[in-house]
Amino acid sequence: MKDSIRSFARAQGSQLVKKLAKRVRLAAKRPEEEAVHDLRVAIRRLSQCLREFRQFFPRHKAVRRRLSRLMDVAAQIRNRDIAIQLIGEREQEIVAALRREREQARRKMVRALDRWRRRDYS
């Protein structure tokens, strides 16, 4: 029974790592609203898999810590995207400031994603 669970956990982990790698590539290439959202979803899913099946992933804490840092960087962009949607075009000065902050966060995330892509986490 334990071997079948281990096999399932490893297969799930492998599949989620592949999905995350794809989302990292897409978000690094075009860090638009949807790409950042999809990246965050992929991070959450892999992190949850590592948490639930931690006994089968000996380095789960280190990987989850790195995922958490990447999530924080992506959250800086996502939070501004949501704020811009909520404010709309009513407050031009606020929206302009949020867009500048988003651009700074975007550059930071692209650098983080480039570092992430250079490592082999599989």
N, C-alpha and C positions, 0 to 999 in steps of 0.2 A: 504493500500500500504506500509506504513512504517513498519508494522508488518511483512510483507512478506520479505522486505529488511533486517530487523533485523534478521529474521529467517535464511535467506540465509547467511548473514554475520557471524552469530554464527556458522553455519554449516561449512562454509569455514574455519573459524578460528580454529575450532576443528579439522578438517581434516589436516590443515597445522601444528598444534601443534603435532599431531600424527606423521606426516612425519618428523618433526624436531626431535622429540624424537628418532625415529628410526635412523636418520642420526647421532645424538649425540652418540648413543650406538655404531654404526659401526665405527665412527671416533675415539672414545675412545679406542675401541678394536684393530683396525688396522688402524692407521692414515696414510694410503698410499695416493698417489696423487689423485686418483679418489674419495676416501672417503672424503677427505678435500674439494674437489671441490663440491661434492654433499651436504656437510654440508653447505657450503657458499650459494649454490642455495636455500636450504631450509630456511636459515635465511633470505635471500632477499625476498623470496615469503611471508613468514609470516609477515615480517616487512611491506611490501607493503600492505598486507591485513589490518593490523592494522592501517596503515596510511589512506587508502581509506575509511575504515569503522569506523573511530575513535569515532564517536558519539555512537556506540554500544559497545565499549570496554572502560570502565571508566578508566582503568589503562594502557592504551595503551602507554603513554609516558615512564613510568617506564619499561615496558616490552621491548619497542623498544630500550631504553638505554642499557639494559642488552644484547639484541641481538647485538647491535652495538659493545659492548665490546668483545663479543664472536667472532664476525666477524673480529675484529682487530687481535685477537689472531690467528685465522685460516689464515688470510691474510699473516702473517709472514711466515707461511709454504708455502702457495701457491705461494707467490712471489719468494721464493727460488727454488721451483719446476720449475717455468717458466724460471728463470735465468739459471738453470742447463740445461734445454732443449735447450735454445738459444745458450749457450756456447758450449754445446756438450762435447766431450772428448778432444777438442783442447788444452784447458788450464787446465791441471791437478791441479795446485796449487789453482786456483780460484774455480774450482769445488769442491775440497776437503774442502776449507774454507766454501763454500756455504752448503755443506753437514753437516759440523759441526754446522753451524748456524741453519740449518733446524732441526737437532737433538735437539738443545736447545729449539727451538720454538715448536717442537713436544712435549717435556716434559711439557712445559708451557701450551700448549693447552690441553693435557690429564688431567692435574690438573684442568684446568678451566672446562673441560667437566665433570669431576667427581663432582665438586661443583655444576654444572648446573643440573646434574642428581639427586642429593640429594634433590633439591627443587621441589616443585610441582607447576608448572606454569599454569596448566590447570584451 
